[in-house]
Amino acid sequence: MQPYQPFDPSILQWCDLTSTLRLPIPEPFRYEQNIGYLSRSTNECLFHVDNLEIFKLIQIGDNSVLTAVNSEDNRHLHIRLLTNQQAAITPALREEVARYVWEWFDLGTNLAPFYALAQGDPILSQVTQDFYGLRLMGIPDLFEAMSWGIIGQQINLTFAYTLKRRLVETFGTRLDWEGQTYWAFPTPQRIAELTPDALTVLQFTGKKAEYLIGVAKLMAEGLLSKEALLRKEDSAEMEKELLHIRGIGPWTANYVLMRCLRNPAAFPLADVGLHNALKHVLGLEQKPSLPHIQELAEGWRGWEAYATFYLWRVLY
């Protein structure tokens, strides 16, 4: 696995006057590529893009912090903390918000080896040029990442966004600010209290409702946590732990490894979007078989997650 650079609070700068954090960005990075990815769905409910700023309600412990993120120079992210209670913005809270954004934008991954690999790869060379500076935008919250993986099983992306919105707007945290409503994902404690019929009425299947509530209960009871997974010796151990959970198969486990646990070698091999992207890029009449995909991915070793993410970007 490629080394991941953990967030270092000492790099932060804080401006009291504007309630803004200044977070240095490692190269390569292009803000327009990342905001382009985040803007791909008009039905996204967990952040709002307006005038090149990304507004997001971030849950830090018991606090919900509305943030506005942007970058004008591709060298720093500016994170405005929007609140009427300035005294509530403690140094610890600022640090946790910055840590969340660092993980969200995957700023701890050194992309130089991936670009070096892609330069000589017939599939990746063009897509990495087209989307140069794109980071694997993540889902730092484990429950949200696992829920999104479960929601997306065997349905199209459009309906998955609809289900997520129904879940969030029924059970999530709400904040109204200057005429706009912002939402944070429901906590596992909130979902653990439900019975499946509370979700099936939102058009979740009975199985997905059970899976979601089951994961929520594991987390609410302290039997599953991001911290415990990250303490595992390697990604194979993390995947094994995830696969023991009801409703979590190889695709969902690798999706969580990609987008939350930050394993660049995670590979959702059975992903339909990956298959369609390869079909498109290679000009094939039919989607490639799994053995063919494994053969094509031989040169991506250690960077399968980033290869998959860039190929997804070809389609959406």
N, C-alpha and C positions, 0 to 999 in steps of 0.2 A: 504494500500500500504506500502511496506517496505521502510524505509527511504533511501534516496539517498544522499551520501556524496558529496557535491559540491567540485569542484577543488579549492585547496588552493595554491596560487602562492608562498607562503613562503616555500614550500617543495622543490622547484626547485633549482638545482645547475647548473651553467653555466661555461663552459670552453672556454675561448677566443681562446686558442691555437688551439683547434680542432673544434670550432664552434658547440659544442655538449651540449645539455641539458641532465641532469640526473634526472629522474623522479622516485621516490620510488613507488614500487608496493605493494598494500595490499595483504596479503595471503587470500585464496589460489590462486595461479597463476602458470601456466606452459606455458612458451613461446612456446614450441614445439607443444602444443595442439592448440594454437591460430594461429600459422603460418601454421599448418596443415589444419586448416579450411580455411584460406585465400588462400591456394594453390590449392583448390579443382577444380577450373576451369582454363583451359588453355586459355580461351577467355576473361578473366577479363582485362579491359582496364583502370581501375582507380588506380591500383597500380601494382607493379612488384616485385616479390620475387626473390632475387639473393643471393646465398651464406648466407642464413639465415638472410638477411637484407630485410626489406620491404621498397621499394622506393615508395613514394607517393607525388604527387603534391597537396598541400593543398592551397585552396583559402582563404585568410584572407583579407576581404575587397577588396581593389583593388590590393592587392599583391598576387602573386602566388609563394609559397615557396616550393621548392623541399626538401623533408626530407627523411632520411634513418633511420629506426627504428630497433633496435635489443635489445636482452637481453641475457646476458651470464650466469646470476646467478638466474634468476626468482625473483630477489629482486629489480632490477632497470631496467627501460627502458632507453636506450640511444638513443637520437634523434639528429642526425646530420643535420644541416641546410646547404644545398649545394647551394652556390651562389658565384658569382665573385665579389659581392658588399657587403663586410663585413659591411660597414657603414649603409647599409639598415637594418641590423638585430638589431632593437631597442629592449629595454627591453619589451615594449608593444607587439611587434610582437612575441618575444620569448614566452611570457605568453600565447598569443592566440594560437600559435602552440601547446604548451603543453596542453592547455585546450582541444583542438580538439582531441589530442591523448588520453587524459584521458577519454573523452566521447566515442571515437572510441572503446577503449578496455574495456569500462564499468567498470572502476576502482573505481567508486563511490558506487558500490553495494557490500554490505557485503554478501558473499555467504555462510557463516556458517549456517544460518537457512535453506537455500535450501538443503545443504548437509545433515543436520540433518533430514530433512523431507524425503529426497530421500533414506536414509539408510534403512528406514522401509517400503519403497514402492516397491511392487513386480515388477513394470515396470521400475522404475527409478534407483533402487539400482545398477544394473549392468552397465547401460550406464554412470552413474556418476563416477563409478570406471574406466571405459574404457577411459573416456575423462576428468579425474580429472584435474582441473586447467583451463578448458576452460571457457572463458568469452563470454557473448552474444555480439559478435562483432557487432558494430552498424553502423549507417549512421548518423553522427551528423548534416548534412545539411538537413533541412526539405524538400526543393524542390527536392533534389536527392532522399530522402526516399520516397516521394509521387510519384515521377516519376517512380521509380523502382517498387513500388507497382502496379501502373497502367500498366506498361509494362508487368508485370508478370501475369496479369489477363488472365486466360483461355488458356495459352500456356505452352509448356514445358520449362524447365529451359534453355536448350541449345539454343532455339530460342530467349528466353528473353535476354540472354547474347549477342546474335548477334544484336538484335535491340538496346540494350544499346550502344554497340560499334558504330553502325552507327550514333546514335544520338550524342554521345560524339565526334566522329571524324569529324562530319559535323559542329557542333555548339559549341563545347567546347573550352577550353583554352589549347594551346599546348606549350610544352617546350622541346627542344632538348638538351640533356646533355650527353656528352661522348658517342655518337653513339646510344643512346637510346632515344625514344620519350615518353614523359610523358603527360598525359591528366588530366585536371580537368573538372568536370561536368559543363555543360552549366548553366549560370545564368538564373533565371526566367525572367529577363529583355530581354535577348536574345531570349528566346523561345516565350515570349509574343508578339514579333514583327511578328511572323510567321503566315501564313495561313495554314490550314490543309494539303493542297497539298504538302507543303514542307516536311511533315512527311510521308504522304502516299506513296511518291516516295521511301521512305526508307523501305516500307512494313509495316508501322503502319496501322491498320484499321482506317477508317474514324472516328469512335467513339473515339478510343484511342488518335488520333491526337487532337480531340476537347477537350477531358478531360485534356490532358497534357497542351495545350495552355490555357485552362480555369484556371487551377491551377496557371500557370505562371503569368497570368494577375492579379489574386487575390493577389499574392505575390508582383508583381511589383507595384501594386497600394496601397500596404500597408494594404490590407483588411485581409490578412492571414499572420501570422508569428509564428515562434517557441516560441518566448518570450511571445506572447499573449496567446498561447495555454497553456504554462506552468504556467501562472497566474490563470488558471481556478481552481476552488475549488477542484475538484477531477477528476479522470480519466473518469468517466461517462460523465462529462461535456465536456472534451476534445473529447471523442468519438462522442458525440452529435454534436459538432461543425464540426468535420470532415465529418460526415454523411450528413451534409447539402450541401456539395460540390458535384457538378455534377460529376459522375464517381467514387465516393468514397463510396463503400459499406462496410459492417461489416468486411470482410476479409482484405481489404486494410487499413481501419481505425485501426484495431488491429495490422496489420503489422507495421504501422507507430508508433503506441503507443509502440510497442516492441523495434523497432530498432532505433528510433530517440528520442521519448519522454520519454523513459526509465521507462515504467510502467511494473514491473515484473508480474503483474496480467493480462496483456493483453493476449487474447486467440483467435487466428485465428482458430476457431473451424472447419470451413469448408475447411481447408487447405488440399489439396490432399497429400502433402508430409507427413504431420502428420498422415493421415489415413494409408498410405503405411508403414510408420515406425511402427505404432502400429500393423498392420497386420503381419509385419516381426518379431517384438519382441515377440508377443504373439503366433506366429505360427498358425495364422488363415488361413482358406481357402479363406475367403472373407474379404474385408475391413470392419471394425466395423461401425455400424450405428452411427448417431449423438447422439441419446440418450445413446448408449453404451459408447461412448467417454466421454460424460458428467459424466456418472457414474464412469468411470475409473479415471477421473480427479478430483473427489471429494477431494481426499487427497492432491491435488496440490495447494489448494486455496492460493492465494497470490503469487504463483510462477509459474503460468501457462506458462508465456513467456519463462522462463528458461527450464521448462519441455519440451516444444515444440522444443526449439532450440537444446537441447541435443538429442531429438528423431530425428530431422532432420539430425543430424550429423551421425546417424546410416546409413543413405542412401547416404549422400553426404557431 
